[in-house]
Amino acid sequence: MKIGVISDTHLSKPTEPLYELQHGVFADVSMVLHAGDLTELDVLQAFSGKEVVAVSGNMDSAVVKNQLPSKRIIEVAGFRIGLTHVWGKPFTSVKGLMADFDQVDAIVYGHTHRAVNEVRGGILFFNPGAFYSRPPFLAKGSVGILTLGEELSGQIIRV
């Protein structure tokens, strides 16, 4: 099974590049995780036809923050995956992320605009980077794919 992962879209509505993910990089995924900073819920329309699980981030509207939790745990294909945006705390802290989630196989997060795909202490820490980066970050856009089989692995893809 494959899961598309995106974060930090910073959009009020879907754009053509966002829609293109549906038929490109995310064509073979059955689920999409959004790790916050959608800005508005309409952004998720770009992934219609796929199961979408999202959390709110610090740049999201009040509507998004009222509708989506700031963190959650999902269970997929026998794996427990923590999903968060990690704003409001030292977001580079592995210990901080681990404290938020108990007994997970992976922690998917956003906010930093820096892609991360590494295993520490048996847990996959996965940040797809920012799909759309605003100043002062201006990182190149990226998304991710999680592959769930006998093991859980991640891949960062520049867009």
C-alpha positions, 0 to 999 in steps of 0.5 A: 500500500502507498500513502501520499504525504503533503504538508505546508500547501499554504493555499486558500484553494486548490491550484493546478500544480496541486491537482496534478499530484492526483494524476502524477506523483499520487496516482497510485496512492490510496490515501493522502496525509496532510501534515498541516498548513492547508490554510483552507479546507478547500485545498483537500478537494484536490485529492477527491476520490482518495481517503484524506487524513489531515491535521491543522497547522499554525497558518490555518484558518479558524475554520480548519483549526476547528475542524481538524485536530492538531495531532492524531494517530491512524492505523493503516496496514498494521502500522501506527502512524502519528500525524502532526504539524508540530508548531508551538514547540521546538519542532526539531526535537525528536524527543518532543515528537516522540513525547507526543506519540506513544508506540507508533511506527512512524511520525509524519510532521510538517512546519519546518519546510525541510524534508526528513526521511530517517529512522531513529529508535525504530521509528520513521520520522517523515517530513515531506517538506513544503509543497509551497514555501513562503519567505523566509524559507523558500524551500523547493517544493516536495511531497512524499510517499510512504510504502507500507508492506512488510516494512514501512519506508518513505520517499521524498519527491521534489515537485 
